[in-house]
Amino acid sequence: MSPQQRAEELRRIINAHNYRYYVLNDPTVSDRDFDRLLKELEQLEKEHPEVDDPLSPTHRVGSDLTKGFEQALHIRPMLSLGNTYSIEEVDAFFNRVKEGLEGEQFQIVGEMKFDGTSISLIYEDGRLVRAVTRGDGTRGDIVTDNIKTIRSIPLTLQGEGWPRNLEIRGEVLLPWKEFERLNAERAFNEEPLFANPRNAASGTLKLLDPKEVSKRGLDAIFYYVLGDTLPYDNHYDNLMAARSWGFKVSEHVRLLDSLEQVNEYITYWDTGRKALPVATDGLVFKVNSLKQQLNLGFTAKSPRWAIAYKFPAERALTRLRYVSFEVGRMGLITPVSNLEPVLLSGTVVKRASLHNQDIMQRLDLHEHDMLWVEKGGEIIPKITGVDEAQRLPDAQRVQFVTQCPSCGTPLVRIEGEAAWICPNKSGCVPQIAGRIEHFVGRRMMNIEGIGEEMVMQLVTTGLVKDIADIYDLTVEKLTALEGVADKGANRIIKGIDESRQVPFERVVYALSIPYVGETGSKKLARALGDIDTIATAPYERLVEIEDIGPRIAESIIQYFGNQENRIIIDRLRQAGVQMAMPAGHDTSLSDTFAGKTIVISGTFTHHSRDEYKAIIEAHGGKNGSSVSKNTDFILAGDNMGPAKLQKAEKLGVPVIDEDAFLAMLPN
């Protein structure tokens, strides 16, 4: 592969990872692996200047700009720090500073690198006037109203000595405790879990409703004071002054006088960080003197007077106590490793999913094996290996169950998959409870007051055997349950009554038809209009519907071919649940884009991406996820992905902006 080809490949990969990290908040690669790719590209462009590109990701700072917020230029650029992953690299940084200062004495400030989302606050005459995200380093989103909901951030400064014009930078964080609470709520509502507190903090800060932001429990820690009239000529004392003005500054900031102290700081926090209440992913080292910082200067992307040391992914060895097998609402059997408790990323890990039989066999698990558990900044722990050297003599291999651990029914393997299921849909308690929890969830029927514990109470007492039984509940029946008072019972009944008005497309999703998710439910409801048409639709009609493939079509036919399901649906109908789209429900506004596949890329001014997707569908078009020869055109906003643009040019796919797109719509 030529240097040009490798550079183009690296740019494509890096741009894709940048998009997943900054836009989707769904990274698929570790920071270390990402930095390795970036460094390879930097080295390649340095050695072969002819392959450099002004739009290369090496020439920019990653962006978190979001549609829906006004943007503001940073008074001073928010540059990223160079990353290191070993003490030797930190030592090399120390020696470069020493050489750059030509023998001058200097101190290093050691700080925690908190894993959140960066923020810049501007104060004038002691009052908060603007809060801006890091954005692309040059400009960011104005999120002042959301920042005001964080109680640890002072709206007006206290004490004395603060400059009339002050900028302070820090990290907006979601503490582990709040993160776990938030993910528990999302799990109950069957929403995707946040991968880590950083993503949760970033996503929260970009919510358009400050009231929702205020419920999330965000915090903020500050690490950098800027201004033309700062009280001190060094970083450390200015941080301590900021603490006296009302800012939360880490109590773990330290002045370090030698390379030995720097290394001791790293060694201590390599394990000490695990007890902190917030997520950290490394340490930061800065030259203390502001004058020396100025003398050392900057590279194009980062200061020469500071560096970040990234901790390796957290990994711990702990003993397997036993493997349990859990039953999901669709009957799927999931093996779970139950572990001796071990502290990882601020939380005690006691369990980790083993996913399926194939993964169990690949690990070759034996009873009471010593297992490697890893988080690497992610909330969901995973088993990465077995220390076979510590395997107990005569330990037996852990076998996958052949019968349902709840009801004893022989399991059935799904053809072509690693999944085993319990076929006893109507008599298996975890499946019944799971379907009821799904039914009452926020994005389905949204019945408040019926949580996981209440569902189990309703099922185990026999009050609710299926989702239709919910509509037979009364205040009297509910208050007969242990711990249920009149107020709680009335709230549940009110929620049940209100659920009768839930739109039909959400009712379809609430039914737990295997393989039919939220999007598929909308497509089914809108295409066929009512439950009876869906129930009797032949295979050929179902597969004509967008996003309904052969497997989903067969699942729908099987679901409605089950007499028990048909009875439940009739009971829901009698209870007043919506079983059809409203009259004149056709949401098509025109056939302007009929038969056309349109790909959306970039950020927009007039509408959000989701709104443009809805507009395309409403005018007969189909939303494509990637550019191909079947793409009719690309709707491009600002910061369009370079990979999509390159592919569009190669395939001759037209690219239009949003004004041209809107002009195509009928008046």
Beta strands, then each sheet from edge to edge (+ up, - down):
strand 1: 71-73
strand 2: 83-84
strand 3: 108-114
strand 4: 117-124
strand 5: 127-133
strand 6: 139-141
strand 7: 165-173
strand 8: 219-226
strand 9: 254-256
strand 10: 280-287
strand 11: 306-310
strand 12: 315-327
strand 13: 333-344
strand 14: 347-353
strand 15: 370-374
strand 16: 382-386
strand 17: 412-413
strand 18: 420-421
strand 19: 597-601
strand 20: 622-624
strand 21: 633-636
strand 22: 655-656
sheet 1: 1+ 6-
sheet 2: 2+ 11+ 10- 3+ 9-
sheet 3: 5+ 4- 7+ 8-
sheet 4: 14+ 13- 12+ 15- 16+
sheet 5: 17+ 18-
sheet 6: 20+ 19+ 21+ 22+
end
